[in-house]
Amino acid sequence: MSGKTITRAQLSEAVYQEVGLSRNESADLLESVLNEVTDALGRDETVKISSFGSFSIRSKGQRIGRNPKTGEEVPILPRKVLVFRPSQVLKARINERKA
């Protein structure tokens, strides 16, 4: 892994460069898209982005875990987790770059 991270500012700049909107409009567009994705996931909806992948929420039930230091059993409460499933197109693009 290269350890590189892409930030919101860099995504916004990429929109500015590619689409030709002003920097403020590009930032607003990015925020709108991210807010819509967040809101949809908050409503337990699946978000599918063609040729990229799907984001969904999965419920995990309560279970018994173990404290690694003490070995004591502790309950792990039920919760929701975010799941991302990449599309076949994305998987193929990632694998062709590694070759």
PEBEL-V109837 format. One record per pair of residues at least 4 apart in sequence whose C-alpha atoms are under 8 Angstrom apart, sorted by sequence separation. I is the first residue (numbers start at 0). J is the second residue. D is the distance in Angstrom with one decimal. If there is no record, write none. Layout:
I_J_D, I_J_D
This chain:
5_9_6.1, 6_10_6.3, 7_11_6.0, 8_12_6.1, 9_13_6.1, 10_14_6.3, 11_15_6.2, 12_16_6.2, 13_17_6.0, 14_18_5.6, 15_19_5.3, 20_24_5.8, 21_25_6.0, 22_26_6.2, 23_27_6.1, 24_28_6.0, 25_29_6.2, 26_30_6.2, 27_31_6.1, 28_32_6.3, 29_33_6.2, 30_34_5.9, 31_35_6.1, 32_36_6.3, 33_37_6.1, 34_38_6.0, 35_39_6.1, 36_40_6.2, 37_41_6.1, 38_42_6.4, 39_43_6.6, 40_44_5.2, 47_51_7.9, 48_52_5.4, 66_70_5.0, 67_71_7.8, 85_89_6.1, 86_90_6.3, 87_91_6.1, 88_92_6.3, 89_93_6.2, 90_94_6.2, 91_95_6.1, 92_96_6.5, 93_97_6.8, 94_98_6.7, 5_10_7.1, 14_19_7.4, 15_20_5.4, 20_25_5.8, 39_44_5.3, 40_45_6.5, 47_52_5.9, 48_53_6.2, 65_70_5.6, 66_71_5.3, 85_90_6.5, 14_20_7.5, 15_21_6.2, 39_45_7.2, 40_46_7.1, 47_53_4.3, 65_71_5.5, 66_72_6.4, 15_22_5.7, 39_46_7.0, 46_53_5.5, 47_54_6.5, 65_72_4.5, 66_73_6.9, 45_53_6.8, 46_54_5.1, 64_72_5.7, 65_73_5.8, 45_54_5.8, 46_55_6.4, 63_72_6.4, 64_73_5.3, 12_22_6.9, 15_25_5.4, 36_46_6.7, 45_55_4.6, 63_73_5.7, 64_74_5.9, 11_22_7.3, 14_25_5.7, 44_55_6.7, 45_56_7.2, 63_74_4.5, 64_75_6.1, 43_55_7.2, 44_56_7.5, 62_74_5.9, 63_75_5.8, 12_25_7.3, 43_56_6.0, 61_74_7.0, 62_75_5.3, 11_25_5.5, 12_26_7.9, 40_54_7.7, 61_75_5.6, 62_76_6.9, 11_26_5.0, 14_29_8.0, 40_55_6.6, 61_76_4.7, 62_77_7.7, 40_56_6.6, 60_76_7.2, 61_77_4.4, 60_77_4.5, 61_78_7.8, 8_26_7.6, 11_29_6.2, 59_77_5.5, 60_78_6.8, 10_29_7.6, 58_77_7.3, 59_78_5.4, 58_78_5.9, 59_79_5.9, 58_79_4.4, 59_80_7.3, 7_29_8.0, 57_79_5.5, 58_80_6.4, 56_79_6.3, 57_80_5.3, 56_80_5.7, 57_81_6.4, 56_81_4.8, 57_82_6.8, 55_81_5.9, 56_82_6.0, 54_81_7.0, 55_82_5.3, 54_82_5.7, 55_83_6.6, 54_83_4.6, 53_83_5.7, 54_84_6.6, 52_83_7.0, 53_84_5.2, 52_84_5.5, 53_85_6.4, 52_85_4.1, 53_86_7.4, 51_85_6.0, 52_86_4.4, 51_86_5.3, 50_86_5.8, 49_86_7.7, 50_87_7.4, 51_88_6.9, 52_89_7.4, 50_88_5.4, 51_89_5.4, 50_89_6.2
